[in-house]
Amino acid sequence: MAYRFEDLKKQCPAEWRDYIEHSFVTQLGDGSLAPEAFQHYLKQDYLFLIQFARAFALAAYKSPTLADLRQAKDGMQAILDTELGLHIDFCKDWGISEEELADLPEARATLAYTRYVLDTGNRGDLLDLHVALSPCMVGYGEIANWLNQRPDTVRGKSNPYDPWIAMYESDEFQDAMQAEIRWLDERLADVSPGRFEQLTRIFRDATRLEIDFWEMGLNLSD
């Protein structure tokens, strides 16, 4: 049997739904999310991106082919040279300075998720690492698409969180999401049922940690 990324989601339907349709997401979509909850999320997401860049550095080390090495290099470069800069600017729009970001402590949910990804990558191979990262790399694009399908989602200036939705519905992010799915589909097609079970556990755990990240933002948890 040739597995695909979609099969990972099918093995974890409740976790994936709870992640994609979390209260933080729905409130963000209809504009009712408390500003302090979004600000807390933005601060921790900045710290997450730094660890995400480290994960791509680990992916480079784990890369068995030149193509994989180039992909890892492009991912880390995109975070360091583009995404972090955009995130800093986004934070400034919400009254969060770069100096404040530099002094932030990591919330427990941030620590748990990012270190889980890095530990999974260290213990396993490149596929393990990509599966651990996939709820973020694929999920945010799916969340933007799901929000756009919801009748209660508010777009435009009347929703202060519209730029966030626009970021992840953008052609650039959607193309990156589809490229990641294609990469995963190619590698998953060759795994055994036993290996797929291992990867499913990684995917489920990472998705649960994404849910905790939303909870952290919603509840202003440290």
Secondary structure, 3 states (H helix, E strand, C coil): CCCCHHHHHHHCHHHHHHHHCCHHHHHHHHCCCCHHHHHHHHHHHHHHHHHHHHHHHHHHHHCCCHHHHHHHHHHHHHHHHHHHHHHHHHHHHCCCCHHHHHCCCCCHHHHHHHHHHHHHHHHCCHHHHHHHHHHHHCHHHHHHHHHHHCCCCCCCCCCCCHHHHHHHHCHHHHHHHHHHHHHHHHHHCCCCHHHHHHHHHHHHHHHHHHHHHHHHHHHCCC
